[in-house]
């Protein structure tokens, strides 16, 4: 992935301890018991099977952009996914189905779809990480989610020890989640996306993006314009990786936006009477999605709020927790996350949940 800070290219002794901070966008994480590099689908499956034969735990790691690894690291085998490429596997009418390898850098893939006039992923521009990670958390931004365009996910089933293709309807996609997210059963190998052949974006759904584009919600714009505007908006929030900008040394949004039922939302409104109406969006079955960034800020944790060891809330966006010093510990980051979660709970009665996968650490 473009967000990997170092990538071994030689077959060094896999038993030598390797600091996993080298492979995460947070630049945090202790040593790996064993590190293996997998350059294609067959190697990914083989490396996982070999680790299982050694009776070792397995961590599959690609871009490292949505994971927080504890200071003690991971004592088993870490498989670095470095498969690359994509190909058209079906064409029907004005749509094209594209299969992308799990290790393909996501933003590179999105750029390629825009260049080819394939519509459906343009608002997901600038997101760090690998293509294979996108179905795991049902990546979404600016009104698009990958669940809308995914046709199927190819995965290695560690329980049945075989490669399977899982239809989108069976992936259990929910807001920032899927059957893959909290399960070691599945190792994503490739993802099929069905995209429209069109020089225009999908209807712009997100008000902030519509304003930046100078259009109305529901309008369509040229793909290139949608992509460049999304990247500009994300960069302004420190959400596009930049090795020179410590505000981007993060996992992006650390907490998901809470989804509340009607009663819980009314209780929140009562506790926030002095602050006005909390920013929110209607969901299905009467549920309401609330801005986690607003809750964090109004609970007293503004941009730049400092925790221990140089970990801070980003100076650009309250949802991002950053390792600004580049020398912090995961324990320090977790302590800041816990302080924020408890502060929001105390002030508003709402519990925030982490968006990244936590490995050998917890808040």
CORHU-V187332 format. One record per residue. N is the residue number from 0. OMEGA is omega as a letter, one per 20 degrees, with the letter a starting at -180 (* if undefined). Layout:
N;OMEGA + N;OMEGA
This chain:
0;r + 1;a + 2;r + 3;a + 4;r + 5;a + 6;a + 7;a + 8;r + 9;a + 10;r + 11;r + 12;a + 13;r + 14;r + 15;r + 16;r + 17;a + 18;a + 19;r + 20;r + 21;a + 22;r + 23;a + 24;r + 25;a + 26;r + 27;r + 28;a + 29;a + 30;r + 31;r + 32;a + 33;a + 34;r + 35;r + 36;a + 37;a + 38;r + 39;a + 40;a + 41;r + 42;r + 43;a + 44;a + 45;a + 46;r + 47;a + 48;r + 49;r + 50;r + 51;r + 52;r + 53;a + 54;r + 55;r + 56;a + 57;r + 58;r + 59;a + 60;r + 61;a + 62;r + 63;a + 64;a + 65;a + 66;r + 67;a + 68;a + 69;a + 70;r + 71;r + 72;a + 73;a + 74;a + 75;r + 76;r + 77;r + 78;r + 79;a + 80;a + 81;r + 82;a + 83;r + 84;r + 85;r + 86;r + 87;a + 88;r + 89;r + 90;a + 91;a + 92;a + 93;r + 94;r + 95;r + 96;a + 97;r + 98;a + 99;a + 100;a + 101;a + 102;r + 103;r + 104;a + 105;a + 106;r + 107;r + 108;r + 109;r + 110;a + 111;r + 112;r + 113;r + 114;a + 115;r + 116;r + 117;a + 118;r + 119;a + 120;a + 121;a + 122;r + 123;r + 124;r + 125;r + 126;r + 127;r + 128;a + 129;r + 130;a + 131;r + 132;a + 133;r + 134;a + 135;r + 136;a + 137;a + 138;r + 139;r + 140;r + 141;r + 142;r + 143;r + 144;a + 145;r + 146;a + 147;a + 148;r + 149;r + 150;a + 151;r + 152;r + 153;a + 154;r + 155;r + 156;a + 157;r + 158;a + 159;r + 160;r + 161;r + 162;a + 163;r + 164;a + 165;r + 166;a + 167;a + 168;a + 169;a + 170;r + 171;a + 172;r + 173;r + 174;r + 175;r + 176;a + 177;r + 178;a + 179;a + 180;a + 181;a + 182;r + 183;a + 184;a + 185;r + 186;a + 187;a + 188;r + 189;a + 190;r + 191;r + 192;r + 193;a + 194;a + 195;r + 196;a + 197;r + 198;a + 199;r + 200;r + 201;r + 202;r + 203;a + 204;a + 205;a + 206;r + 207;r + 208;r + 209;r + 210;a + 211;r + 212;a + 213;a + 214;r + 215;r + 216;a + 217;r + 218;r + 219;r + 220;r + 221;a + 222;a + 223;a + 224;r + 225;a + 226;a + 227;r + 228;r + 229;r + 230;r + 231;r + 232;a + 233;r + 234;r + 235;r + 236;a + 237;a + 238;r + 239;a + 240;r + 241;a + 242;a + 243;a + 244;a + 245;r + 246;a + 247;r + 248;a + 249;r + 250;a + 251;a + 252;a + 253;a + 254;r + 255;r + 256;r + 257;r + 258;a + 259;r + 260;a + 261;a + 262;a + 263;r + 264;r + 265;r + 266;r + 267;r + 268;a + 269;a + 270;a + 271;a + 272;a + 273;a + 274;a + 275;a + 276;r + 277;r + 278;a + 279;r + 280;r + 281;r + 282;a + 283;r + 284;r + 285;r + 286;a + 287;r + 288;a + 289;a + 290;r + 291;a + 292;r + 293;a + 294;a + 295;a + 296;a + 297;r + 298;r + 299;a + 300;a + 301;r + 302;r + 303;r + 304;a + 305;r + 306;a + 307;r + 308;r + 309;r + 310;a + 311;r + 312;r + 313;r + 314;a + 315;a + 316;a + 317;a + 318;a + 319;r + 320;a + 321;r + 322;a + 323;a + 324;a + 325;a + 326;a + 327;r + 328;r + 329;r + 330;r + 331;r + 332;r + 333;r + 334;r + 335;r + 336;r + 337;r + 338;r + 339;r + 340;a + 341;r + 342;r + 343;r + 344;a + 345;a + 346;a + 347;a + 348;a + 349;a + 350;r + 351;r + 352;a + 353;r + 354;a + 355;r + 356;a + 357;a + 358;r + 359;r + 360;a + 361;r + 362;*
